[in-house]
Structure formats: structure tokens, C-alpha cells
């Protein structure tokens, strides 16, 4: 029996058009993946309306998803909508994103 190929993780940056930070987050995620030697595409998903934000459980922009899941959702306060997101994590947002991406991507490398 042939061994199944490992499943590749999917990384998505979800944002709204007026967000000043989504491009920085996209760049940081690309740098982290490169530093880890992980070859994954970073998908962009624009949230266009308040109704879309509610349907997608969009906490704010930018939102990082690893395999469709928000690793910071349980720490988020407030409702859903087209707003800027503040990450309440120790240290810089980049460190939190690096850890989330590393955890999500490392599963697909094994």
C-alpha cells in the first residue's frame, strides 16, 4: 500500500480594504515561512461587507488563519466587523504570528 502524501497547511491573511496593516502581516508571514524553509503560498481573502464579516466570524483586520482556523480567536475581544484587529499577545505581533505559522506548518512537514 502506498503511503499518503502529507497534507500541506494553508495560510490565509483575511483583511478589509481600508486596513493599514494587512500588507505588513502578509510580508511578515512570507519572511517567517522563508526563514523556516517552508514553501507555502499565503492566500489573501478580502472581507467586503459587514455581513461577510459576521458570516466569516471576522474579528478584525488582519486576521491570520492556519488551515482555516484562527489561532488567536480565543484571545479576541468584541464582535465581528470591518475593523482593525489588535492582538493581545506577549511581545510583538510578529512573534505571535511566527509561532502560529510554525505550529501549523510543521505538521505538514512530517
C-alpha positions as CSV (number, residue, x, y, z in Angstrom):
1,X,0.0,0.0,0.0
2,X,1.3,3.4,-1.0
3,X,1.9,5.9,1.8
4,X,-0.3,9.0,1.7
5,X,1.5,12.3,1.0
6,X,1.5,14.7,3.9
7,X,-1.2,17.3,3.8
8,X,0.1,20.9,3.2
9,X,-1.0,23.5,5.6
10,X,-2.8,26.5,4.2
11,X,-2.1,30.1,5.5
12,X,-4.6,32.9,4.8
13,X,-4.4,36.6,5.6
14,X,-8.0,37.9,5.9
15,X,-8.4,41.7,5.7
16,X,-10.6,44.5,4.7
17,X,-9.8,47.1,2.1
18,X,-9.1,50.0,4.5
19,X,-6.8,48.1,6.8
20,X,-3.3,49.7,7.0
21,X,-1.6,46.6,8.4
22,X,-2.6,43.6,6.2
23,X,0.3,44.1,3.7
24,X,2.8,44.1,6.6
25,X,1.3,40.9,8.0
26,X,1.5,39.3,4.6
27,X,5.2,40.3,4.3
28,X,6.0,39.0,7.8
29,X,4.3,35.7,7.2
30,X,6.3,35.3,3.9
31,X,9.5,36.1,5.8
32,X,8.7,33.6,8.6
33,X,7.9,30.8,6.1
34,X,11.2,31.6,4.2
35,X,13.2,31.6,7.5
36,X,11.7,28.2,8.3
37,X,12.4,26.8,4.9
38,X,8.7,26.2,4.4
39,X,7.3,26.5,0.9
40,X,3.6,27.5,1.3
41,X,1.5,30.0,-0.5
42,X,0.0,32.8,1.5
43,X,-3.6,33.3,0.3
44,X,-5.3,36.7,0.7
45,X,-9.0,36.9,1.4
46,X,-10.7,40.3,1.4
47,X,-13.8,40.8,3.5
48,X,-16.0,43.3,1.8
49,X,-19.1,43.9,3.8
50,X,-20.3,43.8,7.5
51,X,-22.5,40.9,6.5
52,X,-19.4,39.0,5.2
53,X,-17.6,39.8,8.4
54,X,-20.4,38.3,10.5
55,X,-20.7,35.2,8.3
56,X,-17.0,34.6,8.4
57,X,-16.6,35.4,12.1
58,X,-14.1,38.1,11.1
59,X,-12.8,39.6,14.3
60,X,-10.8,42.3,12.5
61,X,-8.0,43.0,10.1
62,X,-5.6,41.5,9.6
63,X,-6.7,38.0,10.7
64,X,-4.3,35.1,10.2
65,X,-5.8,31.7,9.5
66,X,-3.9,28.4,9.6
67,X,-5.8,25.7,7.9
68,X,-8.9,27.8,8.2
69,X,-8.6,28.3,11.9
70,X,-7.7,31.5,13.8
71,X,-5.1,30.6,16.4
72,X,-5.8,33.8,18.3
73,X,-9.6,33.7,18.3
74,X,-10.0,32.7,21.9
75,X,-8.0,35.8,23.0
76,X,-10.0,38.2,20.9
77,X,-12.5,40.6,22.5
78,X,-15.5,42.1,20.8
79,X,-17.7,41.2,17.9
80,X,-17.3,40.7,14.2
81,X,-16.9,43.5,11.7
82,X,-14.8,45.6,9.4
83,X,-12.3,47.0,12.0
84,X,-8.7,46.9,12.8
85,X,-7.6,44.0,15.0
86,X,-5.4,44.3,18.0
87,X,-3.5,41.2,19.1
88,X,-3.3,40.8,22.8
89,X,-0.2,38.6,22.9
90,X,3.0,39.0,24.9
91,X,5.7,40.6,22.8
92,X,5.5,41.8,19.2
93,X,2.7,40.6,16.9
94,X,5.4,39.2,14.6
95,X,6.5,36.7,17.3
96,X,2.9,35.5,17.8
97,X,2.4,35.1,14.1
98,X,5.7,33.2,13.7
99,X,4.7,30.8,16.4
100,X,1.2,30.2,14.9
101,X,2.6,29.7,11.4
102,X,5.4,27.4,12.7
103,X,2.9,25.3,14.6
104,X,0.6,25.0,11.7
105,X,3.2,24.4,9.0
106,X,5.4,22.0,10.9
107,X,2.5,19.4,10.9
108,X,2.6,19.3,7.1
109,X,6.4,18.7,7.0
110,X,6.4,15.5,9.0
